[in-house]
Amino acid sequence: MKNNHKIAIVSASLGVGGAERFAGSLSFLLQDLGYEVHHLIILDVVDYDYKGKLVNLGKLFAKEKGIFRAVKKGKYIAKYLAENEIQIIIDNRSRPMLLREIFTKWIYGNRQTYFMIHSAHLEMYLTKSRFWANYLYQKATKLICVSKGIEQKVKEKYGFNHTQTIYNPVVVTESVLEKPKHLPEKYLLFFGRLEESIKNFTLLLKAFSKSKVYENGVKLVIIGDGADKDFILAKINKLKLNDSIEVLPFQKNITPFIQHAHCTILTSYFEGFPMSIVESLAVGTPVISVDCETGPSEIIQNNFNGLLVENHNEEALAEAIKKIFEDDNLHQNCKNNAQKSVEHLSLTTIAKQWQELLNTK
């Protein structure tokens, strides 16, 4: 196999978040295009399906501590890329630590390198300083943004012109899986990381409380893992909603939980290209989302495939929740339009874009 047909996808892990799920999806897409895929993951977390060879640095260096572990991981990556003659790298990590990124620049050398940017919170991916961002990323082959909103922000803030938007792919699923046991009959679903500083559970829980849909037997189901689980449980308790909200752990196969939801919800402070919205629409489930930056307004057409609500507006969000559960015509209309609204994100379409990108030096 030619060297230029070997690709390393470097990720924090293959578990928990949307960026990590993307890495798994991307490996299927690239393998189908004829590339030999190597996954280099920094942490020992593997929940999502993937194709290719896995190099689990978290497991390999589990006994190492502190700075030495980081340095040893870096040297191992450099050696691995050289020995396997890998000339294309897709860096899928968040990259906020300047020293680590200077070290990474040395590791990657002159290879064809693509840096993913998954969030509107650009400092997570490009460092705060325009000077250092320029030093680290000006010579990258391309900066790949997962939404047009992100690409616009990158151009404005850093002045980069070697950017491109490629949306995350999604599989449109026609077959309906069996409903998981013990789920409520009618429920609103949130799934994702349990991180208050990003997902804004305070807004979600207050709006759900204010909507009063639970008085008609509607429940809120929250699925995910994360640092703020106790915070969320305390908030539920404070709002006296223990009987109306269920918090479940991360589910590797989330599809049936989405398919049987009346609709899903997103209340984030900011996003990149929120896969929870796309995955929901792809299985025919409508979405309520706040219009945060970036992503939701590029996916949701209000009253067509879901409801788009002004961010941080508790009243408007409560009204939207009420509306989608009480207006059967609206719900059915959004349901009917859900899957066709994300057809442009199919694996085939997104694969073509990646193929064109990788063939253009």
N, C-alpha and C positions, 0 to 999 in steps of 0.2 A: 504493500500500500504506500502511495506517495506521501512524503512528509506533509505536504500541504493538505492532506486529507485526514490529518490527525488534529483533534481539537481538545483542549483542556478547558473544562468549565470549573472555575474556582468559586466555591460558595461557602458561606458560614456553616451550613449543614444541609441536610435533605429532610428537614422536619419543621413543623410548627407554622411557619409564615408563608405569605403569598409569594415572596421572592424565591423562597426555597422550593415551593411547589412548582414555580416557573422553571427552575433548573431541571427538575425531573421531566417536565413536559418538553423542554427544549432538547433534551437528550434523545427522546423518541423521534422528534422531528429531524434532528441532525443525522441520526443513524439511518433513517429512511432516505435521506439525501445522499447516503454513501460515505459519511464521515465515520472515522473511528473515534469514539468519545471516551474521554478520561475525566471522571469526576474527582476533583481534589476538594475535600471538605475539611474545614478547620476544627469543627466540633464533632464529637461522637454522637450525632443524632440522625437516625435514618428512619423516616416514617413514610416517605413518598416513594412511589415506584419510579424507576429510572432504567435507562439502557446504557450499556458501556461498562468500563472498568472503574471500580470505586477505590480511591486511595483515601482512607480514613485517618487523617493526621491526629485527630482527637484520640483515637484508640492507640495509634502507634506511639504517641508521646504522652500517654496518660500519667506516667510516673514522673515526668519532668515538672519542674516548678518555675514560675515567674518568667523573667526575661530570657532565661536560657531555653525555655520551652519554645518561645516565639522564634528565637534565633535558629534553633535546631529545625523547627518546622520550615522556616524560610530556606535554609540550606538544603533540606530534603527536597523541597519543591524545585529548586534550581537544578539539582542533580537529576531529579525525575524527568523534568522537561528536556534536559540535554540528552539523557540516555535513551529516552523514547522518541527523540527527534521531533518533538511537538513544536510546530511553528505558529499555531493559531491559539490564542487565549481569549476566552470570554470571562471577564471578571464580574461575578454576580454579587459580590459582597457589599455591605455598607462599608465606607472607608473614611471614618472620621479622624483616625489617629495619624498625625503628620509623619512622625518618625517611622512608623510601620510602613507607610506608603512610599517613603524615600527608599527604604529597604526593598519593597516590592518592585519599584522601578528598576533597581539593579538586577533583581531576580528575573524579571521579564525580558530585559535587554532590548534587542531590536526586533523582537517577534511582532507578528501581526496581532494587535491587541484591541479588544473591544471592551469598553467599560459600560456596564449596565447602570442606569439611574432609575430606581424604582419608586422614588418619593419626591413630593413637592418640597419636602424639607431638605434642600440641596446640601446643607452642611453635613448630612449623614453620608454623602457620596463624593463630594468634591472639595472638602475642607473650606473653612471660612474665608481664608485669604485668597484674593484674586491672584496675587503674585505666585503663591505656592501651588494653586490650582493650575496655573499656566505652566509652571515648571513640571508638574507631575503628569498632566494630561494633554498638553498641547500637541505632543507627538504621537498620541494614540491614533490608531487607524480610524476609529469612530467612537463617539459617545452615543450609546443607544438609549433613547428615552422611551419609556413605556406609555407616554401620553403626549399629545401635542402641547398641552398646558405646561408640562415639565420642560419640553424642548424650548418653548418660548422663554421660560424663566432662565434656563441655562444660557441662552444667547444674550439675554438682557443683562444678567448679573456678571457673567464671566467673559462675554465677547467671543465665545467659541463659535466657529462656523462649520466644524466637522461633526455636526450632530445629525441624528436621524431618529424619527419616531417609528418604532415597530411595536404594535400592540402585542400583548401576551395572547397566545393562542388558547382556544377552548374547544372541547369536544362537545358537540351538540348531541344529546342523548335522547332518543325517541322512546326506548323501552322503559317502563316504569317498574322500579324494584319494589319488593315487598316492604310495607311500612314497618320500621323497627318497633319492637314491643315496648309497652309502657309509655308511648308518646301520647300527649293529649289529642283529643279529636280535632280541635281547631287551634292552631298556634302560629304565632309570629316568631320568626327565627333570626337570631344573630349567631354567626359563627366566625371565629378568628381569634387572634391573640387577646388575652385578657390584660390589656395595658391601657389604663385610664388616660395616660398622657397623649395617646394617639387616638384611641377609639371613643373616648368621651362617653363612658357608661352612665355618668351622672345625667347627661341629657337624655339618653335612651330610657333610663328607669323613671325619671321624672315625667317624661312625655307619655310613657306607657301608663303610669299612675293616673295622669290627668285625662287620658283618653277614656278611662272607665270601661274599656271593652271587656275586661275581666269579669265585669258584672253579668255579662252574657256568656260566660264560660270560656272565653278566649284566654289562652295562656301565652306567656313569653318563654321561649326556650333559648338558653344561652349555651353554646357549645365551644369549648376551647380550653387551653391551658395558658398560664402566664402569672406574672408576679402579683397581679392585683385581684386575685380571686377572693381573698378575705375582705378586701375593700368593697367589692361588689356584693358579697353576702351580707356585710354590715349595712350597706345602703338599702338592700332589699328588705332587711329586717326593720330598718328605720321607717321605711315607707309602708310597713305592714303588708307586704306583698308576698310573703313566704308561700302562701297557698296558690299563688297565681304565676310564679316564676320557677322554672327548673334550670339548674346549672349542671351541665354534663361535661365530662372530660373530652379532650380532643378525640375525634373519630377519624380513623384512617380512611374509611369509606363514608364520606359525608353525603354522597349523592342521594340515598333514600331519605335522609333527614330533610334535605332541601326539597325533594320532589313532593313530599307530603305536607310541607308547610303551606299555609294560606298565602304568605308572602315572607320575604326576608327583609332585614333592615340594616342600614349603615348610618352611624352618627359621628363619624370621625372628625377630628380637628383638621386633619390633612390626610391625603392619600397619594398614590402615584397613579396606578391604574388598578382600582380595587377588584381583585379577582373574585371576591365573594359575590359581587353584583353580576359579573359576567357568567360565573358558574351557575348562579341562580337562574338567570334568563335562559341559559343553554339547556336547562332541563324543564323549561316552561313555567317557572315560578316568578311572579312579578316581584318588584323591589320597591321599597320606600328608602330614599337616601337623602341625606342633607347635601346641599350643593357646596361641598368643601372643595378646596383646591387639592389635587387636580384629579380628573378622571370621571366622576359621576356625570357631569354635564356632557361628556363625550359619548356616554353610553345610554343614559336614560332620556327618553323623550316623554315629557310629562303627560300623563293621562293616556299614553300610547302603550308603553311597556312597563310603566311603573309611575311612581310619584316622586318628583324632585322638589325638595323643600329648602327654603332659606336656612342656612346654618345658624346654630345657636338660638333658634326660635322655637322654644318649648311648646308654645300654643299651636303654632302651625304644624309642628310634628305630631302633636296629639290629635289634631284635626285630621291629618293624613292617615294616621293609624285607624281612627274611627271610620273614616270614609271608605277605606279599602275593605274593611270588615262588614260595613253596612250597605254599601252600594254594589249589589251583585253584578250589575251590568258593567260597571267600571272594572271590577275585578276580572270578570270573564274576558272583557276586551283586552286588558293588559296581558292576561294569560295567553290569549290567542296570538298576540303579536310578539311574545317574549322570544321564542326561538329564532324567528326570522330576523329579529333586530340584532342578533349577534352572528349571523351567517358570515359576515365579512371578517370574522375573527377565527374562522375554521382553520384547522391544522394545514390544510392544502394551501389556503391563501397566504397565511403567515410564513409557511415553508418557502414559498416562492420568493417572498421578500428577503428572507435570510439567505437563500441561495444567491440571489442577485448581489446582496451585500458582500458575501464571502468571496464571490468571484470578481469583485471590483476592488483592486488594491488601492 
